Amino acid sequence: MAEQEKTETKLKLATPGSIAVDAVLVVAFFIYMYTVVSTHVPSEDPKMIHFWGAFTASCLAALFWLALQMFRVVYKAQRESKKK
């Protein structure tokens, strides 16, 4: 019984393949959000438009990454609980 609990706690929630897929999705989301938010920067200076567009898109991409990780963990935990 104790051995079964040890193997259950060592369940891998993130594999190298899933991390690679997440990285591609986050980069694609960053690029998409940069194109959206850079048009809303209230400036005529291209440097400021690039800076604030990239800064805002990076915050949104980090939030997207966090949501993606939370979704992955919850989904995997629900699948594992149905197996029991």
DRENMIMI-10964 format. One record per residue (C-alpha): residue number from 1; residue in three letters; x, y, z negated. Coordinates in steps of 0.05 Angstrom, whole numbers, plus 5000, padded with zeros to 4 digits. Example, Ala and Ser with C-alpha at 12.3 -4.5 7.8 and 13.67 -1.06 7.14 Angstrom:
<nodes>
+-----+---------+------+------+------+
: num : residuo :   px :   py :   pz :
+-----+---------+------+------+------+
:   1 :     ALA : 5246 : 4910 : 4844 :
:   2 :     SER : 5273 : 4979 : 4857 :
+-----+---------+------+------+------+
</nodes>
This chain:
<nodes>
+-----+---------+------+------+------+
: num : residuo :   px :   py :   pz :
+-----+---------+------+------+------+
:   1 :     MET : 5000 : 5000 : 5000 :
:   2 :     ALA : 5056 : 5048 : 4983 :
:   3 :     GLU : 5092 : 5032 : 5048 :
:   4 :     GLN : 5029 : 5049 : 5088 :
:   5 :     GLU : 5024 : 5116 : 5054 :
:   6 :     LYS : 5097 : 5131 : 5070 :
:   7 :     THR : 5086 : 5116 : 5144 :
:   8 :     GLU : 5023 : 5159 : 5146 :
:   9 :     THR : 5060 : 5219 : 5116 :
:  10 :     LYS : 5115 : 5212 : 5168 :
:  11 :     LEU : 5066 : 5222 : 5226 :
:  12 :     LYS : 5098 : 5265 : 5279 :
:  13 :     LEU : 5054 : 5324 : 5294 :
:  14 :     ALA : 5101 : 5356 : 5345 :
:  15 :     THR : 5142 : 5319 : 5396 :
:  16 :     PRO : 5194 : 5349 : 5443 :
:  17 :     GLY : 5146 : 5341 : 5501 :
:  18 :     SER : 5090 : 5378 : 5465 :
:  19 :     ILE : 5138 : 5434 : 5446 :
:  20 :     ALA : 5159 : 5441 : 5519 :
:  21 :     VAL : 5087 : 5444 : 5542 :
:  22 :     ASP : 5072 : 5496 : 5488 :
:  23 :     ALA : 5132 : 5538 : 5509 :
:  24 :     VAL : 5108 : 5539 : 5582 :
:  25 :     LEU : 5038 : 5558 : 5560 :
:  26 :     VAL : 5064 : 5613 : 5515 :
:  27 :     VAL : 5109 : 5642 : 5569 :
:  28 :     ALA : 5051 : 5641 : 5619 :
:  29 :     PHE : 5006 : 5674 : 5568 :
:  30 :     PHE : 5059 : 5727 : 5554 :
:  31 :     ILE : 5065 : 5743 : 5628 :
:  32 :     TYR : 4990 : 5747 : 5636 :
:  33 :     MET : 4981 : 5792 : 5575 :
:  34 :     TYR : 5038 : 5837 : 5597 :
:  35 :     THR : 5004 : 5849 : 5663 :
:  36 :     VAL : 4939 : 5866 : 5626 :
:  37 :     VAL : 4966 : 5910 : 5570 :
:  38 :     SER : 5019 : 5948 : 5610 :
:  39 :     THR : 4965 : 5982 : 5650 :
:  40 :     HIS : 4935 : 6009 : 5586 :
:  41 :     VAL : 4998 : 6043 : 5559 :
:  42 :     PRO : 4984 : 6118 : 5555 :
:  43 :     SER : 5051 : 6141 : 5585 :
:  44 :     GLU : 5081 : 6160 : 5652 :
:  45 :     ASP : 5152 : 6137 : 5633 :
:  46 :     PRO : 5166 : 6068 : 5662 :
:  47 :     LYS : 5213 : 6050 : 5605 :
:  48 :     MET : 5158 : 6064 : 5553 :
:  49 :     ILE : 5107 : 6025 : 5594 :
:  50 :     HIS : 5154 : 5965 : 5597 :
:  51 :     PHE : 5173 : 5970 : 5524 :
:  52 :     TRP : 5102 : 5977 : 5495 :
:  53 :     GLY : 5074 : 5927 : 5545 :
:  54 :     ALA : 5126 : 5875 : 5526 :
:  55 :     PHE : 5120 : 5891 : 5452 :
:  56 :     THR : 5045 : 5883 : 5452 :
:  57 :     ALA : 5046 : 5821 : 5496 :
:  58 :     SER : 5098 : 5789 : 5450 :
:  59 :     CYS : 5053 : 5799 : 5389 :
:  60 :     LEU : 4995 : 5768 : 5426 :
:  61 :     ALA : 5038 : 5711 : 5451 :
:  62 :     ALA : 5060 : 5696 : 5380 :
:  63 :     LEU : 4988 : 5694 : 5358 :
:  64 :     PHE : 4971 : 5648 : 5416 :
:  65 :     TRP : 5029 : 5602 : 5396 :
:  66 :     LEU : 5004 : 5599 : 5325 :
:  67 :     ALA : 4933 : 5584 : 5348 :
:  68 :     LEU : 4959 : 5530 : 5395 :
:  69 :     GLN : 4998 : 5496 : 5339 :
:  70 :     MET : 4939 : 5498 : 5292 :
:  71 :     PHE : 4894 : 5469 : 5345 :
:  72 :     ARG : 4943 : 5413 : 5360 :
:  73 :     VAL : 4952 : 5393 : 5287 :
:  74 :     VAL : 4877 : 5395 : 5271 :
:  75 :     TYR : 4860 : 5356 : 5334 :
:  76 :     LYS : 4912 : 5303 : 5319 :
:  77 :     ALA : 4889 : 5297 : 5246 :
:  78 :     GLN : 4817 : 5288 : 5269 :
:  79 :     ARG : 4837 : 5234 : 5318 :
:  80 :     GLU : 4877 : 5198 : 5264 :
:  81 :     SER : 4819 : 5202 : 5214 :
:  82 :     LYS : 4772 : 5169 : 5265 :
:  83 :     LYS : 4820 : 5111 : 5272 :
:  84 :     LYS : 4815 : 5094 : 5198 :
+-----+---------+------+------+------+
</nodes>
